[in-house]
Protein backbone atom coordinates (compact mmCIF):
# COMPACT_ATOMS: atom_id res chain seq x y z
CA UNK A 1 0.00 0.00 0.00
CA UNK A 2 1.28 3.44 -0.86
CA UNK A 3 1.32 6.39 1.48
CA UNK A 4 1.46 9.88 0.02
CA UNK A 5 3.76 12.48 1.50
CA UNK A 6 3.96 15.91 -0.08
CA UNK A 7 7.22 17.68 0.67
CA UNK A 8 9.64 19.96 -1.14
CA UNK A 9 13.01 18.48 -2.07
CA UNK A 10 15.50 20.97 -0.68
CA UNK A 11 13.81 24.01 -2.11
CA UNK A 12 16.78 26.15 -1.18
CA UNK A 13 17.09 29.67 0.10
CA UNK A 14 14.64 32.15 -1.29
CA UNK A 15 11.87 29.61 -1.95
CA UNK A 16 10.12 28.92 1.34
CA UNK A 17 7.68 26.11 1.96
CA UNK A 18 4.97 28.69 2.60
CA UNK A 19 5.66 30.35 -0.72
CA UNK A 20 5.70 27.03 -2.56
CA UNK A 21 2.29 26.12 -1.14
CA UNK A 22 0.93 29.54 -2.00
CA UNK A 23 2.25 29.37 -5.56
CA UNK A 24 1.50 25.75 -6.28
CA UNK A 25 -1.70 24.98 -4.44
CA UNK A 26 -3.75 28.11 -4.81
CA UNK A 27 -6.96 26.51 -3.64
CA UNK A 28 -8.31 23.27 -2.26
CA UNK A 29 -9.24 21.98 -5.68
CA UNK A 30 -5.64 22.29 -6.83
CA UNK A 31 -4.46 20.48 -3.71
CA UNK A 32 -6.99 17.71 -4.25
CA UNK A 33 -5.88 17.38 -7.89
CA UNK A 34 -2.25 17.09 -6.85
CA UNK A 35 -3.06 14.43 -4.24
CA UNK A 36 -5.18 12.51 -6.73
CA UNK A 37 -2.36 12.50 -9.25
CA UNK A 38 0.18 11.33 -6.69
CA UNK A 39 -2.05 8.46 -5.55
CA UNK A 40 -2.56 7.48 -9.19
CA UNK A 41 1.19 7.66 -9.77
CA UNK A 42 1.70 5.22 -6.92
CA UNK A 43 -0.59 2.75 -8.64
CA UNK A 44 1.26 3.22 -11.89
CA UNK A 45 4.73 2.73 -10.39
CA UNK A 46 6.50 -0.36 -11.70
CA UNK A 47 6.46 -3.45 -9.51
CA UNK A 48 9.45 -3.73 -7.20
CA UNK A 49 10.33 -7.23 -8.45
CA UNK A 50 10.83 -6.02 -12.01
CA UNK A 51 14.60 -5.76 -12.21
CA UNK A 52 14.68 -3.41 -15.19
CA UNK A 53 11.90 -0.91 -14.40
CA UNK A 54 13.51 0.65 -11.36
CA UNK A 55 12.21 4.21 -11.11
CA UNK A 56 9.36 6.44 -12.20
CA UNK A 57 5.87 5.58 -13.42
CA UNK A 58 5.27 2.69 -15.78
CA UNK A 59 2.45 4.44 -17.63
CA UNK A 60 2.49 8.13 -18.49
CA UNK A 61 -0.73 9.93 -17.47
CA UNK A 62 -2.76 11.46 -20.32
CA UNK A 63 -2.37 15.14 -21.08
CA UNK A 64 -5.88 16.65 -21.02
CA UNK A 65 -7.19 18.67 -23.94
CA UNK A 66 -6.24 22.32 -23.64
CA UNK A 67 -2.93 21.56 -21.95
CA UNK A 68 0.52 21.02 -23.45
CA UNK A 69 3.22 18.69 -22.22
CA UNK A 70 6.86 19.75 -21.84
CA UNK A 71 9.54 17.08 -21.39
CA UNK A 72 13.30 16.61 -21.14
CA UNK A 73 15.20 13.42 -22.01
CA UNK A 74 18.91 12.63 -22.13
CA UNK A 75 18.96 10.06 -24.93
CA UNK A 76 22.57 8.93 -24.31
CA UNK A 77 24.75 9.43 -27.36
CA UNK A 78 22.27 9.66 -30.18
CA UNK A 79 24.68 9.40 -33.10
CA UNK A 80 23.55 8.59 -36.62
CA UNK A 81 25.39 6.41 -39.14
CA UNK A 82 26.88 9.36 -41.03
CA UNK A 83 30.59 9.99 -40.49
CA UNK A 84 31.27 13.51 -39.19
CA UNK A 85 34.54 14.70 -40.80
CA UNK A 86 35.11 17.05 -37.85
CA UNK A 87 35.45 14.10 -35.47
CA UNK A 88 38.46 11.84 -35.85
CA UNK A 89 40.93 9.73 -33.92
CA UNK A 90 39.82 8.89 -30.40
CA UNK A 91 36.54 10.75 -30.90
CA UNK A 92 35.68 9.49 -34.39
CA UNK A 93 31.90 9.12 -34.40
CA UNK A 94 31.71 6.33 -36.96
CA UNK A 95 31.92 3.79 -34.15
CA UNK A 96 29.44 5.67 -31.96
CA UNK A 97 26.29 4.88 -33.93
CA UNK A 98 23.49 4.24 -31.46
CA UNK A 99 22.30 0.63 -31.83
CA UNK A 100 18.97 0.06 -33.55
CA UNK A 101 17.50 -1.53 -30.44
CA UNK A 102 18.35 1.55 -28.35
CA UNK A 103 16.99 3.93 -30.98
CA UNK A 104 13.70 2.04 -30.98
CA UNK A 105 13.62 2.04 -27.18
CA UNK A 106 14.20 5.80 -27.00
CA UNK A 107 11.47 6.30 -29.60
CA UNK A 108 9.11 4.09 -27.60
CA UNK A 109 9.70 6.21 -24.49
CA UNK A 110 9.07 9.42 -26.42
CA UNK A 111 5.87 7.95 -27.84
CA UNK A 112 4.73 6.96 -24.36
CA UNK A 113 5.40 10.37 -22.80
CA UNK A 114 3.77 12.06 -25.81
CA UNK A 115 5.15 15.53 -25.10
CA UNK A 116 4.23 18.43 -27.33
CA UNK A 117 7.69 19.88 -26.79
CA UNK A 118 10.68 17.77 -25.75
CA UNK A 119 14.32 18.65 -25.19
CA UNK A 120 16.93 16.03 -26.01
CA UNK A 121 20.40 15.94 -24.51
CA UNK A 122 23.43 14.09 -25.95
CA UNK A 123 22.53 14.27 -29.63
CA UNK A 124 25.09 14.46 -32.41
CA UNK A 125 23.58 17.18 -34.60
CA UNK A 126 20.44 18.65 -36.09
CA UNK A 127 20.85 16.24 -39.00
CA UNK A 128 20.97 13.28 -36.59
CA UNK A 129 17.87 14.53 -34.75
CA UNK A 130 15.92 15.01 -37.97
CA UNK A 131 17.01 11.57 -39.20
CA UNK A 132 15.87 10.02 -35.91
CA UNK A 133 12.59 11.94 -35.99
CA UNK A 134 11.79 11.05 -39.58
CA UNK A 135 12.61 7.36 -39.12
CA UNK A 136 11.21 6.65 -35.66
CA UNK A 137 8.88 9.53 -34.74
CA UNK A 138 7.18 10.34 -38.03
CA UNK A 139 3.74 9.95 -36.44
CA UNK A 140 4.42 12.31 -33.52
CA UNK A 141 3.83 15.63 -35.26
CA UNK A 142 7.26 17.04 -34.45
CA UNK A 143 7.37 19.33 -37.44
CA UNK A 144 9.92 21.65 -35.85
CA UNK A 145 13.43 20.84 -34.65
CA UNK A 146 16.42 22.80 -33.39
CA UNK A 147 19.99 21.86 -32.54
CA UNK A 148 23.15 23.95 -32.90
CA UNK A 149 26.75 22.75 -32.83
CA UNK A 150 28.53 23.83 -29.65
CA UNK A 151 32.02 22.76 -30.66
CA UNK A 152 32.28 20.06 -28.00
CA UNK A 153 35.13 17.66 -28.71
CA UNK A 154 32.96 14.56 -28.27
CA UNK A 155 30.43 15.83 -30.78
CA UNK A 156 27.30 16.01 -28.63
CA UNK A 157 24.88 18.89 -28.15
CA UNK A 158 21.28 19.66 -27.14
CA UNK A 159 18.12 19.66 -29.24
CA UNK A 160 14.40 20.40 -29.16
CA UNK A 161 11.55 18.70 -31.01
CA UNK A 162 8.26 20.58 -31.10
CA UNK A 163 4.76 20.44 -32.51
CA UNK A 164 4.75 24.22 -32.42
CA UNK A 165 6.92 26.63 -34.42
CA UNK A 166 10.42 27.30 -33.14
CA UNK A 167 10.90 30.95 -34.03
CA UNK A 168 14.38 31.53 -32.61
CA UNK A 169 17.36 29.46 -31.46
CA UNK A 170 20.87 30.26 -30.27
CA UNK A 171 23.85 29.03 -28.24
CA UNK A 172 26.72 30.71 -26.39
CA UNK A 173 29.84 28.87 -27.50
CA UNK A 174 32.89 29.98 -25.54
CA UNK A 175 30.92 32.32 -23.30
CA UNK A 176 33.10 33.20 -20.31
CA UNK A 177 31.68 32.42 -16.91
CA UNK A 178 32.81 33.89 -13.62
CA UNK A 179 36.06 32.50 -12.27
CA UNK A 180 38.92 30.30 -13.43
CA UNK A 181 39.75 26.62 -13.19
CA UNK A 182 41.33 25.80 -9.81
CA UNK A 183 44.81 24.45 -9.31
CA UNK A 184 43.69 21.00 -8.21
CA UNK A 185 41.11 18.60 -9.60
CA UNK A 186 40.26 15.61 -7.42
CA UNK A 187 43.50 16.23 -5.53
CA UNK A 188 45.60 16.17 -8.68
CA UNK A 189 46.98 18.98 -10.87
CA UNK A 190 44.21 20.46 -13.01
CA UNK A 191 45.20 20.60 -16.68
CA UNK A 192 42.90 23.60 -17.11
CA UNK A 193 44.39 25.49 -14.17
CA UNK A 194 44.15 29.25 -14.57
CA UNK A 195 42.02 29.14 -17.72
CA UNK A 196 38.73 31.08 -17.73
CA UNK A 197 35.66 28.98 -17.09
CA UNK A 198 33.29 28.56 -20.05
CA UNK A 199 30.28 26.37 -20.77
CA UNK A 200 31.46 22.82 -21.45
CA UNK A 201 28.39 22.43 -23.62
CA UNK A 202 26.52 25.65 -24.23
CA UNK A 203 22.84 25.67 -23.34
CA UNK A 204 20.48 25.74 -26.31
CA UNK A 205 17.95 28.57 -26.20
CA UNK A 206 14.76 28.31 -28.25
CA UNK A 207 11.65 30.46 -28.46
CA UNK A 208 8.46 28.56 -29.26
CA UNK A 209 5.22 30.09 -30.49
CA UNK A 210 2.38 27.96 -29.17
CA UNK A 211 -0.28 30.39 -30.40
CA UNK A 212 -0.63 34.02 -31.42
CA UNK A 213 -1.13 34.84 -27.74
CA UNK A 214 1.34 32.47 -26.11
CA UNK A 215 5.08 31.87 -26.34
CA UNK A 216 7.70 30.30 -24.14
CA UNK A 217 11.49 30.21 -24.03
CA UNK A 218 13.53 27.13 -23.21
CA UNK A 219 17.12 26.96 -22.01
CA UNK A 220 18.17 23.36 -22.57
CA UNK A 221 21.18 22.45 -20.45
CA UNK A 222 23.63 19.59 -20.15
CA UNK A 223 25.97 20.62 -17.37
CA UNK A 224 29.51 19.32 -17.06
CA UNK A 225 29.58 15.77 -15.68
CA UNK A 226 31.92 14.01 -13.31
CA UNK A 227 33.21 14.01 -9.76
CA UNK A 228 35.48 16.95 -9.05
CA UNK A 229 33.69 19.20 -11.54
CA UNK A 230 31.25 20.65 -9.03
CA UNK A 231 32.93 24.06 -9.36
CA UNK A 232 32.38 23.92 -13.12
CA UNK A 233 28.71 23.01 -12.82
CA UNK A 234 28.22 25.76 -10.27
CA UNK A 235 29.73 28.32 -12.66
CA UNK A 236 27.55 27.01 -15.51
CA UNK A 237 24.51 27.30 -13.26
CA UNK A 238 25.32 30.93 -12.50
CA UNK A 239 25.85 31.55 -16.21
CA UNK A 240 22.42 30.21 -17.12
CA UNK A 241 20.85 32.24 -14.31
CA UNK A 242 22.39 35.40 -15.76
CA UNK A 243 20.90 34.57 -19.17
CA UNK A 244 17.48 34.06 -17.58
CA UNK A 245 17.70 37.28 -15.59
CA UNK A 246 18.74 39.25 -18.66
CA UNK A 247 15.76 37.86 -20.60
CA UNK A 248 13.41 38.78 -17.74
CA UNK A 249 14.89 42.26 -17.59
CA UNK A 250 14.12 42.73 -21.27
CA UNK A 251 10.63 41.22 -20.90
CA UNK A 252 9.31 40.82 -17.33
CA UNK A 253 6.41 38.67 -18.57
CA UNK A 254 8.50 36.16 -20.52
CA UNK A 255 7.71 32.47 -19.88
CA UNK A 256 10.94 30.56 -19.24
CA UNK A 257 11.82 26.93 -18.59
CA UNK A 258 15.34 25.70 -17.84
CA UNK A 259 15.43 21.97 -18.42
CA UNK A 260 17.66 19.03 -19.22
CA UNK A 261 20.48 17.07 -17.61
CA UNK A 262 22.01 19.11 -14.79
CA UNK A 263 24.36 16.36 -13.57
CA UNK A 264 23.59 17.59 -10.06
CA UNK A 265 21.44 16.33 -7.22
CA UNK A 266 18.89 18.46 -5.34
CA UNK A 267 21.26 19.19 -2.46
CA UNK A 268 24.12 20.33 -4.71
CA UNK A 269 25.00 24.01 -4.91
CA UNK A 270 24.52 24.05 -8.68
CA UNK A 271 20.83 23.25 -8.12
CA UNK A 272 20.37 25.39 -5.03
CA UNK A 273 21.63 28.40 -6.98
CA UNK A 274 18.76 28.02 -9.44
CA UNK A 275 16.27 27.87 -6.58
CA UNK A 276 17.81 30.81 -4.76
CA UNK A 277 17.54 32.82 -7.99
CA UNK A 278 13.77 32.25 -7.97
CA UNK A 279 13.45 29.36 -10.41
CA UNK A 280 11.05 26.64 -9.35
CA UNK A 281 11.50 22.89 -9.66
CA UNK A 282 8.30 21.51 -11.18
CA UNK A 283 9.07 18.15 -9.55
CA UNK A 284 9.38 19.70 -6.08
CA UNK A 285 6.35 17.90 -4.66
CA UNK A 286 6.92 14.19 -5.09
CA UNK A 287 5.56 11.02 -3.58
CA UNK A 288 8.43 9.66 -1.51
CA UNK A 289 7.06 6.57 0.27
CA UNK A 290 5.44 4.56 -2.51
CA UNK A 291 8.10 1.88 -2.84
CA UNK A 292 11.69 2.37 -1.78
CA UNK A 293 12.85 0.27 -4.71
CA UNK A 294 10.91 2.45 -7.17
CA UNK A 295 10.98 6.10 -6.02
CA UNK A 296 9.17 8.44 -8.33
CA UNK A 297 11.71 11.26 -8.26
CA UNK A 298 14.84 9.45 -9.53
CA UNK A 299 15.85 10.31 -13.10
CA UNK A 300 18.99 8.21 -13.60
CA UNK A 301 19.56 4.48 -13.38
CA UNK A 302 22.21 5.06 -10.69
CA UNK A 303 19.45 6.09 -8.29
CA UNK A 304 20.20 9.80 -8.54
CA UNK A 305 18.06 12.78 -9.49
CA UNK A 306 19.96 14.61 -12.24
CA UNK A 307 17.28 15.84 -14.66
CA UNK A 308 14.90 18.72 -13.98
CA UNK A 309 12.40 21.13 -15.46
CA UNK A 310 12.67 24.51 -13.77
CA UNK A 311 10.39 27.45 -14.56
CA UNK A 312 10.46 31.12 -13.75
CA UNK A 313 7.53 32.60 -11.83
CA UNK A 314 5.75 33.74 -15.01
CA UNK A 315 5.64 30.23 -16.49
CA UNK A 316 4.97 28.58 -13.16
CA UNK A 317 1.56 30.21 -13.15
CA UNK A 318 0.70 27.93 -16.07
CA UNK A 319 2.02 24.68 -14.55
CA UNK A 320 -0.75 22.15 -13.89
CA UNK A 321 -0.48 21.19 -10.18
CA UNK A 322 0.62 17.61 -9.67
CA UNK A 323 1.18 16.93 -13.38
CA UNK A 324 4.94 16.36 -13.28
CA UNK A 325 6.30 12.82 -13.56
CA UNK A 326 9.32 10.71 -14.46
CA UNK A 327 8.66 7.93 -16.96
CA UNK A 328 10.13 4.50 -16.23
CA UNK A 329 12.28 2.83 -18.87
CA UNK A 330 14.35 -0.37 -18.66
CA UNK A 331 17.61 0.19 -16.79
CA UNK A 332 20.66 -1.84 -15.89
CA UNK A 333 20.06 -3.42 -12.47
CA UNK A 334 22.36 -2.98 -9.50
CA UNK A 335 25.48 -5.09 -9.91
CA UNK A 336 25.33 -5.00 -13.71
CA UNK A 337 28.79 -5.27 -15.29
CA UNK A 338 28.67 -3.23 -18.49
CA UNK A 339 31.83 -4.95 -19.76
CA UNK A 340 30.31 -8.43 -19.93
CA UNK A 341 26.60 -8.31 -19.11
CA UNK A 342 24.10 -7.70 -21.93
CA UNK A 343 21.84 -4.68 -21.74
CA UNK A 344 18.29 -5.37 -20.55
CA UNK A 345 15.63 -5.72 -23.20
CA UNK A 346 14.18 -2.35 -24.13
CA UNK A 347 17.16 -0.33 -22.88
CA UNK A 348 17.49 3.06 -24.56
CA UNK A 349 19.28 5.40 -22.17
CA UNK A 350 20.67 5.65 -18.65
CA UNK A 351 18.36 8.63 -18.00
CA UNK A 352 14.56 8.76 -17.80
CA UNK A 353 12.22 11.29 -19.43
CA UNK A 354 10.95 14.05 -17.13
CA UNK A 355 7.68 15.82 -17.99
CA UNK A 356 5.18 18.42 -16.80
CA UNK A 357 1.92 19.81 -18.21
CA UNK A 358 1.15 23.47 -18.84
CA UNK A 359 -1.97 25.48 -19.62
CA UNK A 360 -0.79 27.72 -22.48
CA UNK A 361 -2.48 30.89 -21.36
CA UNK A 362 -0.63 33.68 -19.58
CA UNK A 363 -1.55 34.06 -15.93
CA UNK A 364 -4.13 31.28 -15.94
Beta strands, then each sheet from edge to edge (+ up, - down):
strand 1: 68-78
strand 2: 117-123
strand 3: 144-147
strand 4: 157-162
strand 5: 165-170
strand 6: 176-180
strand 7: 184-185
strand 8: 188-189
strand 9: 196-198
strand 10: 204-211
strand 11: 214-222
strand 12: 256-261
strand 13: 280-281
strand 14: 307-311
strand 15: 325-326
strand 16: 354-358
sheet 1: 3+ 4- 2+ 1+ 16- 15+
sheet 2: 5+ 10- 11+ 12+ 14- 13+
sheet 3: 6+ 9-
sheet 4: 7+ 8-
end
